Amino acid sequence: MQDIRRIHELNDVATSSWTEEELHYHQRVMSDLSPWLNAQGTAMLGQIIHEIEERG
């Protein structure tokens, strides 16, 4: 399994550069935490979901 970078390491990296594993891992974690996400976290989750959908 490839190493998954932590979310703070990915803050300045476009989601298009994230690996499939990183996208799915952080989408799952952030979705679980969604009731407690601030506006920035909600926006990031939206970008992750959009990138997953774009990749098919």
mmCIF entry with sequence, helices, sheets and N, C-alpha, C, O atoms, coordinates in Angstrom:
data_MODEL
# 
_entry.id   MODEL 
# 
_entity.id                         1 
_entity.type                       polymer 
_entity.pdbx_number_of_molecules   1 
# 
_entity_poly.entity_id                      1 
_entity_poly.type                           'polypeptide(L)' 
_entity_poly.nstd_linkage                   no 
_entity_poly.nstd_monomer                   no 
_entity_poly.pdbx_seq_one_letter_code       MQDIRRIHELNDVATSSWTEEELHYHQRVMSDLSPWLNAQGTAMLGQIIHEIEERG 
_entity_poly.pdbx_seq_one_letter_code_can   MQDIRRIHELNDVATSSWTEEELHYHQRVMSDLSPWLNAQGTAMLGQIIHEIEERG 
_entity_poly.pdbx_strand_id                 A 
# 
loop_
_entity_poly_seq.entity_id 
_entity_poly_seq.num 
_entity_poly_seq.mon_id 
_entity_poly_seq.hetero 
1 1  MET n 
1 2  GLN n 
1 3  ASP n 
1 4  ILE n 
1 5  ARG n 
1 6  ARG n 
1 7  ILE n 
1 8  HIS n 
1 9  GLU n 
1 10 LEU n 
1 11 ASN n 
1 12 ASP n 
1 13 VAL n 
1 14 ALA n 
1 15 THR n 
1 16 SER n 
1 17 SER n 
1 18 TRP n 
1 19 THR n 
1 20 GLU n 
1 21 GLU n 
1 22 GLU n 
1 23 LEU n 
1 24 HIS n 
1 25 TYR n 
1 26 HIS n 
1 27 GLN n 
1 28 ARG n 
1 29 VAL n 
1 30 MET n 
1 31 SER n 
1 32 ASP n 
1 33 LEU n 
1 34 SER n 
1 35 PRO n 
1 36 TRP n 
1 37 LEU n 
1 38 ASN n 
1 39 ALA n 
1 40 GLN n 
1 41 GLY n 
1 42 THR n 
1 43 ALA n 
1 44 MET n 
1 45 LEU n 
1 46 GLY n 
1 47 GLN n 
1 48 ILE n 
1 49 ILE n 
1 50 HIS n 
1 51 GLU n 
1 52 ILE n 
1 53 GLU n 
1 54 GLU n 
1 55 ARG n 
1 56 GLY n 
# 
_struct_asym.id          A 
_struct_asym.entity_id   1 
# 
loop_
_struct_conf.conf_type_id 
_struct_conf.id 
_struct_conf.pdbx_PDB_helix_id 
_struct_conf.beg_label_comp_id 
_struct_conf.beg_label_asym_id 
_struct_conf.beg_label_seq_id 
_struct_conf.pdbx_beg_PDB_ins_code 
_struct_conf.end_label_comp_id 
_struct_conf.end_label_asym_id 
_struct_conf.end_label_seq_id 
_struct_conf.pdbx_end_PDB_ins_code 
_struct_conf.beg_auth_comp_id 
_struct_conf.beg_auth_asym_id 
_struct_conf.beg_auth_seq_id 
_struct_conf.end_auth_comp_id 
_struct_conf.end_auth_asym_id 
_struct_conf.end_auth_seq_id 
_struct_conf.pdbx_PDB_helix_class 
_struct_conf.details 
_struct_conf.pdbx_PDB_helix_length 
HELX_P HELX_P1 AA1 ILE A 7  ? LEU A 10 ? ILE A 7  LEU A 10 1 ? 4  
HELX_P HELX_P2 AA2 THR A 15 ? SER A 17 ? THR A 15 SER A 17 5 ? 3  
HELX_P HELX_P3 AA3 GLU A 20 ? ASP A 32 ? GLU A 20 ASP A 32 1 ? 13 
HELX_P HELX_P4 AA4 SER A 34 ? TRP A 36 ? SER A 34 TRP A 36 5 ? 3  
HELX_P HELX_P5 AA5 ALA A 39 ? ARG A 55 ? ALA A 39 ARG A 55 1 ? 17 
# 
_struct_conf_type.id          HELX_P 
_struct_conf_type.criteria    ? 
_struct_conf_type.reference   ? 
# 
loop_
_atom_site.group_PDB 
_atom_site.id 
_atom_site.type_symbol 
_atom_site.label_atom_id 
_atom_site.label_alt_id 
_atom_site.label_comp_id 
_atom_site.label_asym_id 
_atom_site.label_entity_id 
_atom_site.label_seq_id 
_atom_site.pdbx_PDB_ins_code 
_atom_site.Cartn_x 
_atom_site.Cartn_y 
_atom_site.Cartn_z 
_atom_site.occupancy 
_atom_site.B_iso_or_equiv 
_atom_site.pdbx_formal_charge 
_atom_site.auth_seq_id 
_atom_site.auth_comp_id 
_atom_site.auth_asym_id 
_atom_site.auth_atom_id 
_atom_site.pdbx_PDB_model_num 
ATOM 1   N N  . MET A 1 1  ? 0.844   -1.198 0.000   1.00 0.00 ? 1  MET A N  1 
ATOM 2   C CA . MET A 1 1  ? 0.000   0.000  0.000   1.00 0.00 ? 1  MET A CA 1 
ATOM 3   C C  . MET A 1 1  ? 0.874   1.241  0.000   1.00 0.00 ? 1  MET A C  1 
ATOM 4   O O  . MET A 1 1  ? 1.856   1.327  0.738   1.00 0.00 ? 1  MET A O  1 
ATOM 5   N N  . GLN A 1 2  ? 0.513   2.181  -0.820  1.00 0.00 ? 2  GLN A N  1 
ATOM 6   C CA . GLN A 1 2  ? 1.254   3.427  -0.931  1.00 0.00 ? 2  GLN A CA 1 
ATOM 7   C C  . GLN A 1 2  ? 1.017   4.276  0.315   1.00 0.00 ? 2  GLN A C  1 
ATOM 8   O O  . GLN A 1 2  ? -0.055  4.221  0.918   1.00 0.00 ? 2  GLN A O  1 
ATOM 9   N N  . ASP A 1 3  ? 2.033   5.070  0.700   1.00 0.00 ? 3  ASP A N  1 
ATOM 10  C CA . ASP A 1 3  ? 1.873   5.963  1.843   1.00 0.00 ? 3  ASP A CA 1 
ATOM 11  C C  . ASP A 1 3  ? 0.844   7.030  1.536   1.00 0.00 ? 3  ASP A C  1 
ATOM 12  O O  . ASP A 1 3  ? 0.847   7.623  0.457   1.00 0.00 ? 3  ASP A O  1 
ATOM 13  N N  . ILE A 1 4  ? -0.033  7.270  2.490   1.00 0.00 ? 4  ILE A N  1 
ATOM 14  C CA . ILE A 1 4  ? -1.052  8.307  2.347   1.00 0.00 ? 4  ILE A CA 1 
ATOM 15  C C  . ILE A 1 4  ? -0.575  9.518  3.131   1.00 0.00 ? 4  ILE A C  1 
ATOM 16  O O  . ILE A 1 4  ? -0.327  9.440  4.335   1.00 0.00 ? 4  ILE A O  1 
ATOM 17  N N  . ARG A 1 5  ? -0.450  10.642 2.426   1.00 0.00 ? 5  ARG A N  1 
ATOM 18  C CA . ARG A 1 5  ? -0.013  11.870 3.091   1.00 0.00 ? 5  ARG A CA 1 
ATOM 19  C C  . ARG A 1 5  ? -1.139  12.398 3.980   1.00 0.00 ? 5  ARG A C  1 
ATOM 20  O O  . ARG A 1 5  ? -2.322  12.229 3.682   1.00 0.00 ? 5  ARG A O  1 
ATOM 21  N N  . ARG A 1 6  ? -0.748  13.029 5.058   1.00 0.00 ? 6  ARG A N  1 
ATOM 22  C CA . ARG A 1 6  ? -1.720  13.638 5.967   1.00 0.00 ? 6  ARG A CA 1 
ATOM 23  C C  . ARG A 1 6  ? -2.348  14.858 5.315   1.00 0.00 ? 6  ARG A C  1 
ATOM 24  O O  . ARG A 1 6  ? -1.769  15.464 4.413   1.00 0.00 ? 6  ARG A O  1 
ATOM 25  N N  . ILE A 1 7  ? -3.522  15.207 5.776   1.00 0.00 ? 7  ILE A N  1 
ATOM 26  C CA . ILE A 1 7  ? -4.277  16.296 5.156   1.00 0.00 ? 7  ILE A CA 1 
ATOM 27  C C  . ILE A 1 7  ? -3.498  17.610 5.199   1.00 0.00 ? 7  ILE A C  1 
ATOM 28  O O  . ILE A 1 7  ? -3.572  18.388 4.248   1.00 0.00 ? 7  ILE A O  1 
ATOM 29  N N  . HIS A 1 8  ? -2.754  17.878 6.274   1.00 0.00 ? 8  HIS A N  1 
ATOM 30  C CA . HIS A 1 8  ? -2.001  19.132 6.334   1.00 0.00 ? 8  HIS A CA 1 
ATOM 31  C C  . HIS A 1 8  ? -0.863  19.161 5.317   1.00 0.00 ? 8  HIS A C  1 
ATOM 32  O O  . HIS A 1 8  ? -0.416  20.238 4.922   1.00 0.00 ? 8  HIS A O  1 
ATOM 33  N N  . GLU A 1 9  ? -0.391  17.995 4.892   1.00 0.00 ? 9  GLU A N  1 
ATOM 34  C CA . GLU A 1 9  ? 0.631   17.930 3.848   1.00 0.00 ? 9  GLU A CA 1 
ATOM 35  C C  . GLU A 1 9  ? 0.024   18.184 2.475   1.00 0.00 ? 9  GLU A C  1 
ATOM 36  O O  . GLU A 1 9  ? 0.742   18.546 1.542   1.00 0.00 ? 9  GLU A O  1 
ATOM 37  N N  . LEU A 1 10 ? -1.276  18.003 2.336   1.00 0.00 ? 10 LEU A N  1 
ATOM 38  C CA . LEU A 1 10 ? -1.964  18.129 1.058   1.00 0.00 ? 10 LEU A CA 1 
ATOM 39  C C  . LEU A 1 10 ? -2.657  19.479 0.874   1.00 0.00 ? 10 LEU A C  1 
ATOM 40  O O  . LEU A 1 10 ? -3.201  19.761 -0.194  1.00 0.00 ? 10 LEU A O  1 
ATOM 41  N N  . ASN A 1 11 ? -2.635  20.309 1.915   1.00 0.00 ? 11 ASN A N  1 
ATOM 42  C CA . ASN A 1 11 ? -3.353  21.591 1.850   1.00 0.00 ? 11 ASN A CA 1 
ATOM 43  C C  . ASN A 1 11 ? -2.973  22.433 0.641   1.00 0.00 ? 11 ASN A C  1 
ATOM 44  O O  . ASN A 1 11 ? -3.836  23.070 0.038   1.00 0.00 ? 11 ASN A O  1 
ATOM 45  N N  . ASP A 1 12 ? -1.693  22.446 0.279   1.00 0.00 ? 12 ASP A N  1 
ATOM 46  C CA . ASP A 1 12 ? -1.232  23.289 -0.820  1.00 0.00 ? 12 ASP A CA 1 
ATOM 47  C C  . ASP A 1 12 ? -1.025  22.507 -2.116  1.00 0.00 ? 12 ASP A C  1 
ATOM 48  O O  . ASP A 1 12 ? -0.382  22.994 -3.046  1.00 0.00 ? 12 ASP A O  1 
ATOM 49  N N  . VAL A 1 13 ? -1.577  21.284 -2.170  1.00 0.00 ? 13 VAL A N  1 
ATOM 50  C CA . VAL A 1 13 ? -1.450  20.434 -3.352  1.00 0.00 ? 13 VAL A CA 1 
ATOM 51  C C  . VAL A 1 13 ? -2.834  20.308 -3.989  1.00 0.00 ? 13 VAL A C  1 
ATOM 52  O O  . VAL A 1 13 ? -3.807  19.986 -3.307  1.00 0.00 ? 13 VAL A O  1 
ATOM 53  N N  . ALA A 1 14 ? -2.918  20.558 -5.285  1.00 0.00 ? 14 ALA A N  1 
ATOM 54  C CA . ALA A 1 14 ? -4.200  20.437 -5.989  1.00 0.00 ? 14 ALA A CA 1 
ATOM 55  C C  . ALA A 1 14 ? -4.722  19.006 -5.869  1.00 0.00 ? 14 ALA A C  1 
ATOM 56  O O  . ALA A 1 14 ? -3.947  18.052 -5.938  1.00 0.00 ? 14 ALA A O  1 
ATOM 57  N N  . THR A 1 15 ? -6.029  18.858 -5.691  1.00 0.00 ? 15 THR A N  1 
ATOM 58  C CA . THR A 1 15 ? -6.597  17.512 -5.550  1.00 0.00 ? 15 THR A CA 1 
ATOM 59  C C  . THR A 1 15 ? -6.332  16.661 -6.785  1.00 0.00 ? 15 THR A C  1 
ATOM 60  O O  . THR A 1 15 ? -6.332  15.433 -6.698  1.00 0.00 ? 15 THR A O  1 
ATOM 61  N N  . SER A 1 16 ? -6.106  17.292 -7.930  1.00 0.00 ? 16 SER A N  1 
ATOM 62  C CA . SER A 1 16 ? -5.791  16.531 -9.140  1.00 0.00 ? 16 SER A CA 1 
ATOM 63  C C  . SER A 1 16 ? -4.447  15.813 -9.030  1.00 0.00 ? 16 SER A C  1 
ATOM 64  O O  . SER A 1 16 ? -4.168  14.896 -9.802  1.00 0.00 ? 16 SER A O  1 
ATOM 65  N N  . SER A 1 17 ? -3.615  16.228 -8.073  1.00 0.00 ? 17 SER A N  1 
ATOM 66  C CA . SER A 1 17 ? -2.314  15.601 -7.855  1.00 0.00 ? 17 SER A CA 1 
ATOM 67  C C  . SER A 1 17 ? -2.341  14.546 -6.749  1.00 0.00 ? 17 SER A C  1 
ATOM 68  O O  . SER A 1 17 ? -1.341  13.869 -6.512  1.00 0.00 ? 17 SER A O  1 
ATOM 69  N N  . TRP A 1 18 ? -3.469  14.407 -6.079  1.00 0.00 ? 18 TRP A N  1 
ATOM 70  C CA . TRP A 1 18 ? -3.589  13.418 -5.013  1.00 0.00 ? 18 TRP A CA 1 
ATOM 71  C C  . TRP A 1 18 ? -3.708  12.029 -5.629  1.00 0.00 ? 18 TRP A C  1 
ATOM 72  O O  . TRP A 1 18 ? -4.194  11.882 -6.750  1.00 0.00 ? 18 TRP A O  1 
ATOM 73  N N  . THR A 1 19 ? -3.265  11.016 -4.899  1.00 0.00 ? 19 THR A N  1 
ATOM 74  C CA . THR A 1 19 ? -3.446  9.644  -5.363  1.00 0.00 ? 19 THR A CA 1 
ATOM 75  C C  . THR A 1 19 ? -4.897  9.227  -5.116  1.00 0.00 ? 19 THR A C  1 
ATOM 76  O O  . THR A 1 19 ? -5.614  9.850  -4.333  1.00 0.00 ? 19 THR A O  1 
ATOM 77  N N  . GLU A 1 20 ? -5.309  8.167  -5.798  1.00 0.00 ? 20 GLU A N  1 
ATOM 78  C CA . GLU A 1 20 ? -6.657  7.619  -5.580  1.00 0.00 ? 20 GLU A CA 1 
ATOM 79  C C  . GLU A 1 20 ? -6.836  7.245  -4.105  1.00 0.00 ? 20 GLU A C  1 
ATOM 80  O O  . GLU A 1 20 ? -7.879  7.518  -3.510  1.00 0.00 ? 20 GLU A O  1 
ATOM 81  N N  . GLU A 1 21 ? -5.820  6.627  -3.529  1.00 0.00 ? 21 GLU A N  1 
ATOM 82  C CA . GLU A 1 21 ? -5.913  6.213  -2.123  1.00 0.00 ? 21 GLU A CA 1 
ATOM 83  C C  . GLU A 1 21 ? -6.100  7.413  -1.212  1.00 0.00 ? 21 GLU A C  1 
ATOM 84  O O  . GLU A 1 21 ? -6.902  7.369  -0.279  1.00 0.00 ? 21 GLU A O  1 
ATOM 85  N N  . GLU A 1 22 ? -5.352  8.501  -1.482  1.00 0.00 ? 22 GLU A N  1 
ATOM 86  C CA . GLU A 1 22 ? -5.484  9.706  -0.656  1.00 0.00 ? 22 GLU A CA 1 
ATOM 87  C C  . GLU A 1 22 ? -6.881  10.295 -0.781  1.00 0.00 ? 22 GLU A C  1 
ATOM 88  O O  . GLU A 1 22 ? -7.487  10.672 0.222   1.00 0.00 ? 22 GLU A O  1 
ATOM 89  N N  . LEU A 1 23 ? -7.394  10.377 -1.998  1.00 0.00 ? 23 LEU A N  1 
ATOM 90  C CA . LEU A 1 23 ? -8.734  10.925 -2.195  1.00 0.00 ? 23 LEU A CA 1 
ATOM 91  C C  . LEU A 1 23 ? -9.777  10.131 -1.421  1.00 0.00 ? 23 LEU A C  1 
ATOM 92  O O  . LEU A 1 23 ? -10.584 10.707 -0.692  1.00 0.00 ? 23 LEU A O  1 
ATOM 93  N N  . HIS A 1 24 ? -9.764  8.818  -1.576  1.00 0.00 ? 24 HIS A N  1 
ATOM 94  C CA . HIS A 1 24 ? -10.781 7.990  -0.937  1.00 0.00 ? 24 HIS A CA 1 
ATOM 95  C C  . HIS A 1 24 ? -10.619 7.955  0.578   1.00 0.00 ? 24 HIS A C  1 
ATOM 96  O O  . HIS A 1 24 ? -11.612 7.962  1.306   1.00 0.00 ? 24 HIS A O  1 
ATOM 97  N N  . TYR A 1 25 ? -9.391  7.917  1.055   1.00 0.00 ? 25 TYR A N  1 
ATOM 98  C CA . TYR A 1 25 ? -9.163  7.905  2.501   1.00 0.00 ? 25 TYR A CA 1 
ATOM 99  C C  . TYR A 1 25 ? -9.670  9.203  3.136   1.00 0.00 ? 25 TYR A C  1 
ATOM 100 O O  . TYR A 1 25 ? -10.433 9.168  4.101   1.00 0.00 ? 25 TYR A O  1 
ATOM 101 N N  . HIS A 1 26 ? -9.245  10.346 2.590   1.00 0.00 ? 26 HIS A N  1 
ATOM 102 C CA . HIS A 1 26 ? -9.630  11.622 3.195   1.00 0.00 ? 26 HIS A CA 1 
ATOM 103 C C  . HIS A 1 26 ? -11.112 11.918 2.992   1.00 0.00 ? 26 HIS A C  1 
ATOM 104 O O  . HIS A 1 26 ? -11.725 12.575 3.834   1.00 0.00 ? 26 HIS A O  1 
ATOM 105 N N  . GLN A 1 27 ? -11.696 11.450 1.901   1.00 0.00 ? 27 GLN A N  1 
ATOM 106 C CA . GLN A 1 27 ? -13.141 11.610 1.716   1.00 0.00 ? 27 GLN A CA 1 
ATOM 107 C C  . GLN A 1 27 ? -13.893 10.850 2.788   1.00 0.00 ? 27 GLN A C  1 
ATOM 108 O O  . GLN A 1 27 ? -14.858 11.362 3.355   1.00 0.00 ? 27 GLN A O  1 
ATOM 109 N N  . ARG A 1 28 ? -13.461 9.636  3.070   1.00 0.00 ? 28 ARG A N  1 
ATOM 110 C CA . ARG A 1 28 ? -14.125 8.818  4.089   1.00 0.00 ? 28 ARG A CA 1 
ATOM 111 C C  . ARG A 1 28 ? -13.994 9.461  5.481   1.00 0.00 ? 28 ARG A C  1 
ATOM 112 O O  . ARG A 1 28 ? -14.974 9.569  6.218   1.00 0.00 ? 28 ARG A O  1 
ATOM 113 N N  . VAL A 1 29 ? -12.782 9.879  5.821   1.00 0.00 ? 29 VAL A N  1 
ATOM 114 C CA . VAL A 1 29 ? -12.552 10.477 7.141   1.00 0.00 ? 29 VAL A CA 1 
ATOM 115 C C  . VAL A 1 29 ? -13.325 11.782 7.286   1.00 0.00 ? 29 VAL A C  1 
ATOM 116 O O  . VAL A 1 29 ? -13.995 12.006 8.295   1.00 0.00 ? 29 VAL A O  1 
ATOM 117 N N  . MET A 1 30 ? -13.229 12.649 6.266   1.00 0.00 ? 30 MET A N  1 
ATOM 118 C CA . MET A 1 30 ? -13.892 13.948 6.361   1.00 0.00 ? 30 MET A CA 1 
ATOM 119 C C  . MET A 1 30 ? -15.409 13.802 6.342   1.00 0.00 ? 30 MET A C  1 
ATOM 120 O O  . MET A 1 30 ? -16.107 14.586 6.985   1.00 0.00 ? 30 MET A O  1 
ATOM 121 N N  . SER A 1 31 ? -15.928 12.826 5.627   1.00 0.00 ? 31 SER A N  1 
ATOM 122 C CA . SER A 1 31 ? -17.375 12.590 5.633   1.00 0.00 ? 31 SER A CA 1 
ATOM 123 C C  . SER A 1 31 ? -17.844 12.177 7.021   1.00 0.00 ? 31 SER A C  1 
ATOM 124 O O  . SER A 1 31 ? -18.902 12.603 7.483   1.00 0.00 ? 31 SER A O  1 
ATOM 125 N N  . ASP A 1 32 ? -17.039 11.336 7.685   1.00 0.00 ? 32 ASP A N  1 
ATOM 126 C CA . ASP A 1 32 ? -17.380 10.932 9.056   1.00 0.00 ? 32 ASP A CA 1 
ATOM 127 C C  . ASP A 1 32 ? -17.380 12.130 10.001  1.00 0.00 ? 32 ASP A C  1 
ATOM 128 O O  . ASP A 1 32 ? -18.160 12.176 10.952  1.00 0.00 ? 32 ASP A O  1 
ATOM 129 N N  . LEU A 1 33 ? -16.507 13.093 9.740   1.00 0.00 ? 33 LEU A N  1 
ATOM 130 C CA . LEU A 1 33 ? -16.377 14.270 10.609  1.00 0.00 ? 33 LEU A CA 1 
ATOM 131 C C  . LEU A 1 33 ? -17.204 15.459 10.131  1.00 0.00 ? 33 LEU A C  1 
ATOM 132 O O  . LEU A 1 33 ? -17.147 16.530 10.735  1.00 0.00 ? 33 LEU A O  1 
ATOM 133 N N  . SER A 1 34 ? -17.967 15.290 9.063   1.00 0.00 ? 34 SER A N  1 
ATOM 134 C CA . SER A 1 34 ? -18.654 16.414 8.428   1.00 0.00 ? 34 SER A CA 1 
ATOM 135 C C  . SER A 1 34 ? -19.515 17.275 9.361   1.00 0.00 ? 34 SER A C  1 
ATOM 136 O O  . SER A 1 34 ? -19.597 18.486 9.153   1.00 0.00 ? 34 SER A O  1 
ATOM 137 N N  . PRO A 1 35 ? -20.157 16.694 10.381  1.00 0.00 ? 35 PRO A N  1 
ATOM 138 C CA . PRO A 1 35 ? -20.942 17.579 11.260  1.00 0.00 ? 35 PRO A CA 1 
ATOM 139 C C  . PRO A 1 35 ? -20.086 18.609 12.006  1.00 0.00 ? 35 PRO A C  1 
ATOM 140 O O  . PRO A 1 35 ? -20.610 19.614 12.487  1.00 0.00 ? 35 PRO A O  1 
ATOM 141 N N  . TRP A 1 36 ? -18.792 18.369 12.104  1.00 0.00 ? 36 TRP A N  1 
ATOM 142 C CA . TRP A 1 36 ? -17.913 19.241 12.861  1.00 0.00 ? 36 TRP A CA 1 
ATOM 143 C C  . TRP A 1 36 ? -16.958 20.040 11.982  1.00 0.00 ? 36 TRP A C  1 
ATOM 144 O O  . TRP A 1 36 ? -16.134 20.789 12.507  1.00 0.00 ? 36 TRP A O  1 
ATOM 145 N N  . LEU A 1 37 ? -17.042 19.903 10.660  1.00 0.00 ? 37 LEU A N  1 
ATOM 146 C CA . LEU A 1 37 ? -16.158 20.639 9.768   1.00 0.00 ? 37 LEU A CA 1 
ATOM 147 C C  . LEU A 1 37 ? -16.543 22.108 9.707   1.00 0.00 ? 37 LEU A C  1 
ATOM 148 O O  . LEU A 1 37 ? -17.725 22.454 9.723   1.00 0.00 ? 37 LEU A O  1 
ATOM 149 N N  . ASN A 1 38 ? -15.531 22.970 9.638   1.00 0.00 ? 38 ASN A N  1 
ATOM 150 C CA . ASN A 1 38 ? -15.802 24.386 9.417   1.00 0.00 ? 38 ASN A CA 1 
ATOM 151 C C  . ASN A 1 38 ? -15.971 24.617 7.912   1.00 0.00 ? 38 ASN A C  1 
ATOM 152 O O  . ASN A 1 38 ? -15.954 23.664 7.134   1.00 0.00 ? 38 ASN A O  1 
ATOM 153 N N  . ALA A 1 39 ? -16.131 25.858 7.507   1.00 0.00 ? 39 ALA A N  1 
ATOM 154 C CA . ALA A 1 39 ? -16.371 26.166 6.090   1.00 0.00 ? 39 ALA A CA 1 
ATOM 155 C C  . ALA A 1 39 ? -15.214 25.706 5.210   1.00 0.00 ? 39 ALA A C  1 
ATOM 156 O O  . ALA A 1 39 ? -15.435 25.208 4.107   1.00 0.00 ? 39 ALA A O  1 
ATOM 157 N N  . GLN A 1 40 ? -13.983 25.868 5.689   1.00 0.00 ? 40 GLN A N  1 
ATOM 158 C CA . GLN A 1 40 ? -12.817 25.447 4.910   1.00 0.00 ? 40 GLN A CA 1 
ATOM 159 C C  . GLN A 1 40 ? -12.809 23.928 4.736   1.00 0.00 ? 40 GLN A C  1 
ATOM 160 O O  . GLN A 1 40 ? -12.524 23.433 3.645   1.00 0.00 ? 40 GLN A O  1 
ATOM 161 N N  . GLY A 1 41 ? -13.116 23.191 5.794   1.00 0.00 ? 41 GLY A N  1 
ATOM 162 C CA . GLY A 1 41 ? -13.162 21.740 5.709   1.00 0.00 ? 41 GLY A CA 1 
ATOM 163 C C  . GLY A 1 41 ? -14.274 21.254 4.788   1.00 0.00 ? 41 GLY A C  1 
ATOM 164 O O  . GLY A 1 41 ? -14.089 20.300 4.033   1.00 0.00 ? 41 GLY A O  1 
ATOM 165 N N  . THR A 1 42 ? -15.424 21.907 4.852   1.00 0.00 ? 42 THR A N  1 
ATOM 166 C CA . THR A 1 42 ? -16.538 21.552 3.980   1.00 0.00 ? 42 THR A CA 1 
ATOM 167 C C  . THR A 1 42 ? -16.182 21.811 2.521   1.00 0.00 ? 42 THR A C  1 
ATOM 168 O O  . THR A 1 42 ? -16.522 21.017 1.645   1.00 0.00 ? 42 THR A O  1 
ATOM 169 N N  . ALA A 1 43 ? -15.495 22.925 2.261   1.00 0.00 ? 43 ALA A N  1 
ATOM 170 C CA . ALA A 1 43 ? -15.075 23.234 0.895   1.00 0.00 ? 43 ALA A CA 1 
ATOM 171 C C  . ALA A 1 43 ? -14.065 22.208 0.394   1.00 0.00 ? 43 ALA A C  1 
ATOM 172 O O  . ALA A 1 43 ? -14.133 21.783 -0.759  1.00 0.00 ? 43 ALA A O  1 
ATOM 173 N N  . MET A 1 44 ? -13.130 21.807 1.251   1.00 0.00 ? 44 MET A N  1 
ATOM 174 C CA . MET A 1 44 ? -12.132 20.814 0.864   1.00 0.00 ? 44 MET A CA 1 
ATOM 175 C C  . MET A 1 44 ? -12.795 19.476 0.571   1.00 0.00 ? 44 MET A C  1 
ATOM 176 O O  . MET A 1 44 ? -12.442 18.810 -0.403  1.00 0.00 ? 44 MET A O  1 
ATOM 177 N N  . LEU A 1 45 ? -13.745 19.080 1.396   1.00 0.00 ? 45 LEU A N  1 
ATOM 178 C CA . LEU A 1 45 ? -14.472 17.836 1.154   1.00 0.00 ? 45 LEU A CA 1 
ATOM 179 C C  . LEU A 1 45 ? -15.187 17.896 -0.193  1.00 0.00 ? 45 LEU A C  1 
ATOM 180 O O  . LEU A 1 45 ? -15.198 16.913 -0.933  1.00 0.00 ? 45 LEU A O  1 
ATOM 181 N N  . GLY A 1 46 ? -15.776 19.030 -0.509  1.00 0.00 ? 46 GLY A N  1 
ATOM 182 C CA . GLY A 1 46 ? -16.431 19.199 -1.805  1.00 0.00 ? 46 GLY A CA 1 
ATOM 183 C C  . GLY A 1 46 ? -15.452 19.047 -2.959  1.00 0.00 ? 46 GLY A C  1 
ATOM 184 O O  . GLY A 1 46 ? -15.784 18.440 -3.977  1.00 0.00 ? 46 GLY A O  1 
ATOM 185 N N  . GLN A 1 47 ? -14.250 19.591 -2.810  1.00 0.00 ? 47 GLN A N  1 
ATOM 186 C CA . GLN A 1 47 ? -13.225 19.455 -3.854  1.00 0.00 ? 47 GLN A CA 1 
ATOM 187 C C  . GLN A 1 47 ? -12.806 18.005 -4.017  1.00 0.00 ? 47 GLN A C  1 
ATOM 188 O O  . GLN A 1 47 ? -12.602 17.537 -5.137  1.00 0.00 ? 47 GLN A O  1 
ATOM 189 N N  . ILE A 1 48 ? -12.676 17.294 -2.908  1.00 0.00 ? 48 ILE A N  1 
ATOM 190 C CA . ILE A 1 48 ? -12.289 15.886 -2.952  1.00 0.00 ? 48 ILE A CA 1 
ATOM 191 C C  . ILE A 1 48 ? -13.350 15.065 -3.672  1.00 0.00 ? 48 ILE A C  1 
ATOM 192 O O  . ILE A 1 48 ? -13.035 14.244 -4.533  1.00 0.00 ? 48 ILE A O  1 
ATOM 193 N N  . ILE A 1 49 ? -14.606 15.292 -3.313  1.00 0.00 ? 49 ILE A N  1 
ATOM 194 C CA . ILE A 1 49 ? -15.702 14.556 -3.946  1.00 0.00 ? 49 ILE A CA 1 
ATOM 195 C C  . ILE A 1 49 ? -15.747 14.878 -5.439  1.00 0.00 ? 49 ILE A C  1 
ATOM 196 O O  . ILE A 1 49 ? -15.936 13.979 -6.259  1.00 0.00 ? 49 ILE A O  1 
ATOM 197 N N  . HIS A 1 50 ? -15.576 16.140 -5.793  1.00 0.00 ? 50 HIS A N  1 
ATOM 198 C CA . HIS A 1 50 ? -15.564 16.532 -7.200  1.00 0.00 ? 50 HIS A CA 1 
ATOM 199 C C  . HIS A 1 50 ? -14.441 15.811 -7.957  1.00 0.00 ? 50 HIS A C  1 
ATOM 200 O O  . HIS A 1 50 ? -14.658 15.322 -9.066  1.00 0.00 ? 50 HIS A O  1 
ATOM 201 N N  . GLU A 1 51 ? -13.258 15.744 -7.371  1.00 0.00 ? 51 GLU A N  1 
ATOM 202 C CA . GLU A 1 51 ? -12.125 15.081 -8.027  1.00 0.00 ? 51 GLU A CA 1 
ATOM 203 C C  . GLU A 1 51 ? -12.390 13.590 -8.197  1.00 0.00 ? 51 GLU A C  1 
ATOM 204 O O  . GLU A 1 51 ? -12.067 13.021 -9.239  1.00 0.00 ? 51 GLU A O  1 
ATOM 205 N N  . ILE A 1 52 ? -12.970 12.955 -7.191  1.00 0.00 ? 52 ILE A N  1 
ATOM 206 C CA . ILE A 1 52 ? -13.307 11.526 -7.305  1.00 0.00 ? 52 ILE A CA 1 
ATOM 207 C C  . ILE A 1 52 ? -14.290 11.314 -8.443  1.00 0.00 ? 52 ILE A C  1 
ATOM 208 O O  . ILE A 1 52 ? -14.136 10.382 -9.232  1.00 0.00 ? 52 ILE A O  1 
ATOM 209 N N  . GLU A 1 53 ? -15.305 12.175 -8.533  1.00 0.00 ? 53 GLU A N  1 
ATOM 210 C CA . GLU A 1 53 ? -16.299 12.070 -9.606  1.00 0.00 ? 53 GLU A CA 1 
ATOM 211 C C  . GLU A 1 53 ? -15.666 12.310 -10.981 1.00 0.00 ? 53 GLU A C  1 
ATOM 212 O O  . GLU A 1 53 ? -16.014 11.632 -11.948 1.00 0.00 ? 53 GLU A O  1 
ATOM 213 N N  . GLU A 1 54 ? -14.747 13.262 -11.072 1.00 0.00 ? 54 GLU A N  1 
ATOM 214 C CA . GLU A 1 54 ? -14.074 13.569 -12.333 1.00 0.00 ? 54 GLU A CA 1 
ATOM 215 C C  . GLU A 1 54 ? -13.256 12.367 -12.831 1.00 0.00 ? 54 GLU A C  1 
ATOM 216 O O  . GLU A 1 54 ? -13.188 12.104 -14.031 1.00 0.00 ? 54 GLU A O  1 
ATOM 217 N N  . ARG A 1 55 ? -12.652 11.662 -11.908 1.00 0.00 ? 55 ARG A N  1 
ATOM 218 C CA . ARG A 1 55 ? -11.814 10.514 -12.277 1.00 0.00 ? 55 ARG A CA 1 
ATOM 219 C C  . ARG A 1 55 ? -12.644 9.294  -12.631 1.00 0.00 ? 55 ARG A C  1 
ATOM 220 O O  . ARG A 1 55 ? -12.158 8.358  -13.265 1.00 0.00 ? 55 ARG A O  1 
ATOM 221 N N  . GLY A 1 56 ? -13.896 9.315  -12.215 1.00 0.00 ? 56 GLY A N  1 
ATOM 222 C CA . GLY A 1 56 ? -14.797 8.215  -12.540 1.00 0.00 ? 56 GLY A CA 1 
ATOM 223 C C  . GLY A 1 56 ? -14.643 7.143  -11.605 1.00 0.00 ? 56 GLY A C  1 
ATOM 224 O O  . GLY A 1 56 ? -15.323 6.123  -11.717 1.00 0.00 ? 56 GLY A O  1 
# 
